[in-house]
Amino acid sequence: MQKWEWNFGKTPKFHLTAMRHFKFGRLAVEMKVNKGRIENCCFLLDGTTEKLFELQSSIIGSRLGRGDMKQQISESQEFGSNSVDIVQWLDSLL
């Protein structure tokens, strides 16, 4: 069995909700993950209803632990130079 399949692919469905304050404001994330893949994702910035639709759409279907999500966030224009901090935070959660 491949390493990713062993570490993530067999994980049961789970729901993650977290929030953190960054220099640019407060960021909240909600994710639904099943068998190591992100099924649904919602980012909220500063507790407003402003959703980061482009980023959310690009993350859905990403696999945990493979760099898929990191790459999408890094390439996103939504967070600019703050992408590294956000990726590190999400890594610590997952």
C-alpha positions as CSV (number, residue, x, y, z in Angstrom):
1,M,0.0,0.0,0.0
2,Q,1.4,3.4,-0.9
3,K,2.4,5.7,2.0
4,W,-0.3,8.3,1.3
5,E,-3.0,5.7,1.1
6,W,-1.9,4.3,4.4
7,N,-1.5,7.6,6.2
8,F,-4.5,9.5,4.9
9,G,-6.6,7.5,2.4
10,K,-8.2,5.3,5.0
11,T,-9.1,8.1,7.5
12,P,-12.8,8.4,8.3
13,K,-14.9,11.4,7.5
14,F,-14.2,14.4,9.8
15,H,-15.1,18.0,10.1
16,L,-12.5,20.7,11.0
17,T,-13.3,24.2,12.3
18,A,-10.5,26.6,13.3
19,M,-9.8,30.3,13.6
20,R,-6.6,32.3,14.0
21,H,-5.6,35.9,14.1
22,F,-3.0,37.0,11.5
23,K,-1.5,40.4,10.7
24,F,-4.1,40.9,8.0
25,G,-7.0,39.9,10.2
26,R,-8.8,37.0,11.6
27,L,-9.2,33.9,9.4
28,A,-11.6,31.1,10.0
29,V,-11.7,27.8,8.1
30,E,-14.2,25.0,8.0
31,M,-13.4,21.8,6.1
32,K,-15.1,18.5,5.6
33,V,-12.6,15.7,4.8
34,N,-13.3,12.1,3.8
35,K,-10.7,9.4,3.1
36,G,-7.9,12.1,3.0
37,R,-9.6,14.4,0.5
38,I,-11.2,17.7,1.1
39,E,-14.9,17.5,0.2
40,N,-15.9,21.0,1.2
41,C,-14.0,24.1,2.4
42,C,-15.0,27.5,3.6
43,F,-12.7,30.4,4.5
44,L,-14.1,33.5,6.2
45,L,-12.0,36.6,6.6
46,D,-12.4,38.9,9.7
47,G,-15.7,37.3,10.7
48,T,-17.5,38.9,7.8
49,T,-19.4,37.1,5.1
50,E,-16.6,37.7,2.6
51,K,-15.8,34.3,1.4
52,L,-12.7,33.5,-0.6
53,F,-14.5,31.6,-3.4
54,E,-11.6,31.1,-5.7
55,L,-9.4,29.5,-3.1
56,Q,-12.2,27.4,-1.7
57,S,-13.0,26.0,-5.1
58,S,-9.4,25.2,-5.8
59,I,-8.9,23.3,-2.6
60,I,-11.9,21.0,-2.9
61,G,-10.7,17.6,-4.0
62,S,-7.1,18.2,-2.7
63,R,-5.4,15.4,-0.8
64,L,-4.1,15.9,2.7
65,G,-0.4,15.6,3.2
66,R,0.6,15.7,-0.5
67,G,1.2,19.4,-0.9
68,D,-1.9,19.8,-3.0
69,M,-3.5,22.3,-0.6
70,K,-0.2,24.0,0.1
71,Q,0.3,24.6,-3.6
72,Q,-3.2,26.0,-4.1
73,I,-2.8,28.5,-1.2
74,S,0.7,29.5,-2.3
75,E,-0.5,30.1,-5.9
76,S,-3.6,32.0,-4.7
77,Q,-3.6,35.8,-5.0
78,E,-6.0,36.0,-2.0
79,F,-3.3,36.0,0.7
80,G,-0.2,37.3,-1.0
81,S,2.9,37.2,1.2
82,N,0.8,35.8,4.1
83,S,0.4,32.4,2.3
84,V,3.4,30.8,4.1
85,D,1.9,31.6,7.5
86,I,-1.5,30.2,6.5
87,V,0.0,27.0,5.1
88,Q,2.0,26.5,8.3
89,W,-1.2,27.0,10.4
90,L,-3.3,24.6,8.3
91,D,-0.4,22.0,8.4
92,S,-0.5,22.2,12.2
93,L,-4.2,21.5,12.2
94,L,-4.1,18.5,9.9
